[in-house]
Amino acid sequence: MTTCIIAEKPSVARDIARIVGATSKQDGYLEGNGYLVTWAMGHLITLAMPEAYGYVAYKAEDLPIRPNPFQLIVRQVRRDKEFVSDPSALKQLKVIRSCFDKADRIIVATDA
């Protein structure tokens, strides 16, 4: 049986991996002794900005903006004059997905 443990950040994942015996370093996770230990690097997913819902300018009459449903997007970074998906967040999300796909069970060891 393979257990995937996801931690809040790499340093916590390293501590957990040491305790469970996952000593083999891979790209974005540690593996061994029946465990895959990966991390989230803070907030990889965030709420979409108002522009995603069609609001191009803030007007008092539009507030509060309460979309139904809320849209979730990959963490964004600014490139020139626009925001794009953070390449490091995309890469780590793929690693997490791969670890989850390999696991029989998942332990979430992040902040509440």
C-alpha positions in Angstrom: 0.0 0.0 0.0 1.3 3.5 -0.9 0.5 6.5 1.2 0.9 10.0 0.0 1.4 12.7 2.6 1.0 16.3 1.5 2.7 19.0 3.6 2.3 22.8 3.6 5.9 23.4 2.5 9.1 21.6 1.6 10.8 21.9 5.0 7.8 20.3 6.7 7.7 17.6 4.0 11.4 16.8 4.6 10.8 16.4 8.4 7.8 14.1 7.8 9.8 12.1 5.2 12.6 11.6 7.6 10.2 10.3 10.2 8.4 7.9 7.8 11.6 6.8 6.0 11.0 8.4 2.6 14.6 9.1 1.8 14.7 9.0 -2.0 14.6 12.5 -3.4 12.5 12.9 -6.5 11.5 16.1 -8.5 8.8 17.7 -6.2 8.5 14.8 -3.6 10.3 12.3 -1.5 9.7 8.6 -1.7 10.4 5.4 0.3 9.1 2.9 2.8 5.7 2.9 1.1 5.3 6.7 1.3 5.3 9.6 -1.2 5.8 12.9 0.7 5.1 16.1 -1.3 4.2 19.7 -0.5 2.0 22.6 -1.5 4.4 25.6 -1.4 1.8 27.8 0.1 -1.3 28.6 -1.9 -1.1 26.9 -5.3 -4.7 27.6 -6.1 -6.5 30.9 -5.5 -9.8 32.7 -6.2 -10.1 34.3 -9.6 -9.9 38.1 -9.8 -13.1 40.1 -10.5 -12.1 40.5 -14.2 -12.8 36.7 -14.6 -16.4 37.5 -13.8 -16.7 40.4 -16.2 -15.9 43.3 -13.9 -13.3 45.5 -15.6 -13.7 48.5 -13.3 -14.7 48.8 -9.7 -17.9 50.7 -9.1 -19.6 51.2 -5.7 -22.9 49.8 -7.1 -21.2 46.5 -8.0 -20.0 45.8 -4.5 -19.9 43.4 -2.8 -18.9 41.1 -5.6 -20.2 37.6 -4.7 -19.9 35.3 -7.7 -21.9 32.1 -7.8 -20.0 29.9 -8.1 -16.5 31.1 -7.2 -13.8 30.3 -9.8 -10.5 28.7 -8.6 -7.4 29.3 -10.7 -3.7 28.5 -10.4 -1.7 31.1 -8.5 -0.8 34.0 -10.8 2.4 36.0 -11.3 2.7 39.3 -13.1 4.4 39.2 -16.6 4.7 42.6 -18.2 1.3 44.1 -17.9 -0.8 40.9 -17.3 -1.1 38.0 -14.9 -0.3 34.5 -16.0 -0.3 31.1 -14.2 2.8 30.6 -12.1 5.0 28.0 -13.8 6.3 26.7 -10.5 2.8 26.3 -9.1 1.7 24.4 -12.3 4.7 22.1 -12.0 4.1 21.3 -8.4 0.4 20.7 -9.0 1.3 18.1 -11.6 3.7 16.5 -9.1 0.9 16.4 -6.5 -1.5 14.9 -9.0 1.0 12.2 -9.9 1.6 11.3 -6.3 -2.2 11.2 -5.6 -2.7 8.9 -8.6 0.0 6.5 -7.3 -1.4 6.5 -3.7 -3.9 4.1 -2.1 -4.5 6.7 0.6 -3.7 10.4 1.2 -2.8 12.1 4.4 -3.2 15.9 4.4 -0.6 17.4 6.8 -1.1 21.1 6.0 -2.5 23.9 8.0 -6.2 23.7 8.7 
